[in-house]
Amino acid sequence: MARNDLLGSLGFLVLKTLSQSGSLHGYGIVLHIQRASDELLRVEEGSLYPALHRMEQSGWISSEWALTETNRKAKYYKLTAAGRKELQEVEKSFEQLVKGVRAMLRYA
Amino acid sequence: MSLVHRVLNLFYRPKVDREIEAELKSHIEMRIQDNVASGMSPDVARRDALLRFGNPTVTKEQVIAVDAALTLESIGMDLRYAFRRLTKSPGFSVTAILTFGLGIGATTAIFSAAYAVLLRSLPFQQADRIIGIYETHPQIVGGAEVNFLDYQDWRRQQTSFEQVAAYSGASSDTMSLVMGDHGEQVHTVLASSNLFSLLGIAPFMGRTFVDQDDTPNANHVVVLSAEAWQRYFGGDHGILGRNIDLNGVSYAVIGVLPPGGAYPTAGEFWMPLSLTDKESQTRRVGHTLDVLGRLKPGVELAEARADMQTIAARLAQAYPATNKNIGVQLTPLREQLVGSLRPAILTLLGCVVLVLCIACANVANLLLVRAAAHAREAAVRQALGASRLRLLSQYLSETLILCLLGGLLGTGLAALTLPLLRVAFAHTGGADPSLIQSIELNVPVLLVASSVCLCTAILFALLPMKKAPNRLADSLRPGDRSSTGRRSWSSSALISTEIAIAIVVLFLGALLIRSFEKLIHVNPGFRTDHLLSLEITLPEPRYQDETMATNHFYERLIDKLQQSPGIVSAGTTIALPFKASHAMTRFLVAGEPALAPGALPMEQVRVVSPEFFQTMGLQLKQGRGFERKDVENSSDLIIVNQAFARRYLSGKDPLTSSILMNVLSPHPEKMPVIGVVTDAHDLGVESEAEPVLYFPGFGVHVVLLIRTNTDPKSILAEVRNAVSELDPAQPIYHVETIDEVLSDSLARQRMIAVLLGIFASLALTLAAIGIYGVIAYSVAQRTREIGVRMAVGSSRANILLLMLREAAAFTGIGVLVGLIAALAGAHLASALLFQTSSADPASICVSVSALLIIAMSAAVLPASRAASINPVEALRSE
């Protein structure tokens, strides 16, 4: 659980996004989270970047500069092997959390 | 890994910065582009993008903090900034570093001495379990050497010690080592076979004694000290098993001790204790042995003491004639080696710590003043978002630089003074030379010094934090005077404390200097200048005490010497003046009622040549002196000194009195008193003239005293010639002038007086700097107020008085508090004082007036500057 706390739900969303769509820049990640969550989840876009850099320092994602379709330079992030493993663990503990909370809801 | 990466990123700060900026910018621009594409006007599109993004600057800061170890960077920045600030006010920095450096230097030097002498473990196995055991006698101060038979009884009866060992350390025994054609006088020590195993000393070569060596009929064997092995045999490895000739007897060398000479006594040739002369081995009269015991595990010193006292009481009962007044004293080996140095070092350490406190108070004051001046800067920084922790880190980097530079300076100073200190301590009799030589800047000393630096740096950094404003608005208000109108309370308290401490140090310094002055003005009862002393020991068995051969040798030597133009007279005695001697004898004044054997009086005894009194310059008050024929006839005659006559012959005519000697034997000898001579402080300047009994004669070992009319050392060649004409192989040794002996005997007192004098002047100087600083700052802060006062009619004299009154207030309080503390503390040092009361009024006057004069002169300078302020300029200044 502790690692889950450290990463936070934003980190989880970023890892999940990158695992589904390969390589993406920060703006792309924001758009994807919004689309995928049916506009339910909105992040303050700036706060994404400290999280991205922290995950990069932890070795879960790697980055490189590349050109967008509109010929603009952007920094693209993609999942590393360590990041994939991390995502599995986070998903597992997240599911447990959801299960637990559901059980509590039913009981109450 | 990530930390390394983050630290590395510090070195690429500009690149990291650029990349992050570019990344954030591309995000915002992509959002703007999408917004425009969805139909917003460019302005609205940008606004929306920024709104969604949040504050880009803050985000950028956050991202950088993730990528780079910024705390480290800010520490580096603080250090650089602190360094710039310090170099910008060199006056402040240099004063602070010098002040702190002086304090740390003095403290480090004295602490390294204290560490070496008092704290560092001795080079023996479990040295704290080794106890010195002495016999005591009511007429001898401290512990005395032990009788051979008493030692044997102790050894058999005691139950507290694993081992008890003895050596003849006190008697400075020497023997002639004959090597080929020339002789050397060497220092010999007799030791019981278990001494080395008790101390845990393994031989460097060969072996030390085993029990068989220490039996009466064993072969003669000798163990060499490493130093003797080098000096006399050039470190020859073939020495083991060789026979050497000592006093005409052959000894087999069985071992060499490890170098260092850290034995309880500095012996060169060690021999088994069974070689002690028969007289000592059979009678409970002579006391020649130093005894050591190693406590059994679990036995406390107090238990051992009780055990030994029971044995001493048993012996007193069994042998009342000799042992009635003999007690026993147990002293840990450390105490024995440290001697009388402990109170001296503790006093010095106390004073030097006080000096360090003054230095710290000074620096603290300077820092407070600086903090007040920078209060507004601190407030602005806080307003811009600096946390108090951040401010502290900045102050800390400043004080760290100051303290570390000061500490470096101080350590350098200490390193320079240590050789001087070693010399100063080396001549202070009582302490073991190996302890003194180990005074050095070693790891523990440096650790203590650097932790003192660190702690003071942290304390100093906390000080200005108190000054850092809590309410920003207050300190940012223009022309604010809340912190400047009146001088802060803490600064006054600091300076008063400083003055109080300075008074304590001054007073102690004054006391010890006065005590020393009294000491050097004691009249020793004879002229100490132009007097040379040296020792001669004639080899036995060719010469014996009081035989024709011995008498002739010395009489011919004295005659030869007295013919020399540079020599006024020459005479012999048995103990060097100013060296405490335990040559004492029991006696009874004839005609007095017989006393129980244990109650017999005991006094100093000297066997002297007829020329001794003239050579020393002791005057004959009554009767006649000794003559050559008294020596030749071995006449039983006595000369006493005035102290003896006063104590034992009062109301009698000394010249008709007789003294009974050899009172413990069945046939005491009655000896007439033929003369009375003046007293000499023979046992040391500090002790009163003791009663002395003089007998005529020459022993094998003599101290030859030569009164000259030229430089005493210049006649040394003549003396050597005269001796070698009589016997070419006869060495002379321990050549010293009596002035040197006297000066050495006062070395400890001189050292303390000089060091405390230095500390006192250091304290005074530092206090002066402190007072000057405080008043100067006060003047600077009150310029406007002074201007107003002058504008409304204050005269210059009034202003001068105003400023001086301020100085007088904190000086007065400091002096009062200091005096109380000094009087309370001085009696702790009373053990060091000679004929000086620990509340000596003259010392009080001197220290108080010295401080008042210094304080006022330090205050007058800035005060007169205040008085010469131009009111118009002062009022315009803000």
Interface residues (C-beta under 8 A of the other chain):
Chain A: H25 G26 Y27 V30 E44 E45 G46 S47 Y49 P50 H53 R54 Q57 S58 G59 T68 T70 R72 K73 A74 K75
Chain B: M1 S2 H5 R6 E19 I20 A22 E23 L24 S26 H27 E29 M30 R31 Q33 R52 F53 G54 N55 P56 V58 T59 Q62 V63 A65 V66 D67
